[in-house]
């Protein structure tokens, strides 16, 4: 009877594991950058949804609603009347700057700006919020001044 020679030797298995480890090690930074880019896109989409919801709530309840931003922060405040809640953005995403007017509820804090929607759904002033991740990738969330249209763009619109 012949000995069974099918199968793999320990050296072959270790060689395959070493090659897989090397490939994973080389691919990890690329994967991490992609994950951070997706987190930025999700944060921008979530902020756009919050702005649209604030506008809709202003119309529905007939009272001013605001989304308040702070420069270099990883969260923003959604305020409706006396109620407010803080929304934390995805890991590594921060507000780089905002072109909305200063928050009237905190007039002494110049790092805060607010997108305020009046009861008819129009913003007090249009503007842009610049979101950035740790790889310096950027997205801009824009609120149009007259139509209240909220959109996400990769190019600074200058509003």
C-alpha positions as CSV (number, residue, x, y, z in Angstrom):
1,X,0.0,0.0,0.0
2,X,1.3,3.4,-1.0
3,X,1.5,6.3,1.6
4,X,-1.1,9.0,1.1
5,X,0.8,12.0,-0.4
6,X,-2.2,14.3,-0.9
7,X,-2.4,17.5,1.3
8,X,-0.1,20.4,2.0
9,X,3.0,20.6,4.1
10,X,3.4,23.0,7.0
11,X,5.9,25.0,5.0
12,X,3.4,25.5,2.2
13,X,0.7,26.6,4.6
14,X,3.0,29.1,6.3
15,X,4.1,30.5,3.0
16,X,0.5,31.1,1.9
17,X,-0.3,32.7,5.3
18,X,2.8,35.0,5.0
19,X,1.8,36.1,1.5
20,X,-1.8,36.8,2.6
21,X,-0.5,38.8,5.6
22,X,1.8,40.8,3.3
23,X,-1.1,41.6,0.9
24,X,-3.4,42.6,3.8
25,X,-0.7,44.8,5.3
26,X,-0.2,46.6,2.0
27,X,-3.9,47.0,1.4
28,X,-4.8,48.3,4.9
29,X,-3.9,52.0,4.3
30,X,-5.9,52.1,1.1
31,X,-8.9,50.4,2.9
32,X,-8.7,52.9,5.7
33,X,-8.7,55.9,3.4
34,X,-11.7,54.5,1.6
35,X,-13.5,53.9,4.9
36,X,-12.8,57.5,5.9
37,X,-14.1,58.8,2.6
38,X,-17.3,56.8,3.0
39,X,-17.7,58.2,6.6
40,X,-17.4,61.7,5.2
41,X,-20.1,61.0,2.5
42,X,-22.4,59.5,5.2
43,X,-21.9,62.5,7.5
44,X,-22.6,65.0,4.7
45,X,-25.8,63.1,3.7
46,X,-26.9,62.9,7.3
47,X,-26.4,66.6,7.8
48,X,-28.3,67.4,4.6
49,X,-31.2,65.2,5.9
50,X,-31.1,67.1,9.3
51,X,-31.3,70.4,7.5
52,X,-34.2,69.3,5.4
53,X,-36.0,68.0,8.5
54,X,-35.4,71.3,10.3
55,X,-37.0,73.1,7.4
56,X,-40.0,70.7,7.4
57,X,-40.4,71.0,11.2
58,X,-40.4,74.8,10.9
59,X,-43.2,74.6,8.3
60,X,-45.2,71.9,10.2
61,X,-45.0,73.5,13.7
62,X,-45.0,77.1,12.6
63,X,-41.9,78.0,14.7
64,X,-38.3,78.7,13.9
65,X,-35.9,75.7,13.7
66,X,-32.1,75.9,13.6
67,X,-29.1,73.7,13.0
68,X,-26.1,75.1,14.9
69,X,-22.5,74.5,13.9
70,X,-19.2,75.0,15.8
71,X,-15.9,75.3,13.9
72,X,-13.6,72.3,14.3
73,X,-16.3,70.2,16.0
74,X,-17.4,66.7,15.4
75,X,-21.1,67.4,16.2
76,X,-23.9,69.9,15.6
77,X,-27.0,71.0,17.5
78,X,-30.5,70.8,16.1
79,X,-32.8,73.3,17.9
80,X,-36.5,73.5,17.6
81,X,-38.1,76.0,20.0
82,X,-37.1,75.1,23.6
83,X,-36.0,71.6,22.6
84,X,-32.6,70.7,21.2
85,X,-30.5,67.7,20.5
86,X,-26.8,67.1,19.6
87,X,-26.0,65.0,16.6
88,X,-22.5,63.5,16.5
89,X,-20.9,63.0,13.1
90,X,-19.1,59.9,11.9
91,X,-15.6,59.2,13.2
92,X,-13.0,61.6,12.0
93,X,-15.4,64.1,10.3
94,X,-15.4,67.7,11.6
95,X,-16.9,71.0,10.6
96,X,-14.0,73.0,9.0
97,X,-16.0,76.2,8.6
98,X,-19.5,77.5,8.0
99,X,-20.8,80.5,6.0
100,X,-24.0,80.9,8.0
101,X,-24.6,83.9,10.3
102,X,-23.7,83.7,14.0
103,X,-26.0,81.9,16.3
104,X,-28.3,84.6,17.9
105,X,-28.9,82.3,20.9
106,X,-25.1,82.5,21.7
107,X,-24.1,86.0,20.6
108,X,-20.8,85.9,22.5
109,X,-19.5,82.7,20.9
110,X,-18.2,83.6,17.4
111,X,-17.3,80.0,16.7
112,X,-21.0,79.1,16.5
113,X,-23.1,79.7,13.4
114,X,-26.7,78.7,12.7
115,X,-28.8,77.8,9.7
116,X,-32.2,79.1,10.8
117,X,-35.5,78.2,9.1
118,X,-38.4,80.5,9.5
119,X,-42.0,79.2,9.9
120,X,-42.6,79.5,6.1
121,X,-39.6,77.2,5.5
122,X,-37.3,79.9,4.1
123,X,-33.8,80.2,5.7
124,X,-32.8,83.5,7.3
125,X,-29.8,83.4,5.1
126,X,-28.4,80.7,2.7
127,X,-25.0,79.3,3.4
128,X,-22.5,76.5,3.3
129,X,-21.0,74.1,5.8
130,X,-17.6,72.6,5.0
131,X,-17.0,69.1,6.3
132,X,-13.5,67.6,6.3
133,X,-12.0,64.2,7.4
134,X,-8.5,63.5,8.7
135,X,-7.2,62.9,5.1
136,X,-8.2,66.5,4.2
137,X,-11.0,65.2,1.9
138,X,-13.9,67.7,1.8
139,X,-17.6,67.9,1.1
140,X,-19.8,71.0,1.2
141,X,-23.5,71.0,2.4
142,X,-25.2,74.0,0.8
143,X,-28.6,75.6,1.6
144,X,-29.8,77.9,-1.2
145,X,-30.9,81.3,0.1
146,X,-34.3,81.6,-1.6
147,X,-35.5,78.1,-2.4
148,X,-34.1,76.4,0.7
149,X,-32.7,73.6,-1.5
150,X,-30.2,71.5,0.4
151,X,-27.5,69.7,-1.6
152,X,-24.1,68.1,-1.1
153,X,-21.2,69.0,-3.4
154,X,-17.5,68.3,-3.6
155,X,-16.8,71.9,-4.9
156,X,-17.0,75.0,-2.8
157,X,-20.0,76.9,-4.2
158,X,-18.9,80.2,-2.6
159,X,-22.3,80.8,-0.9
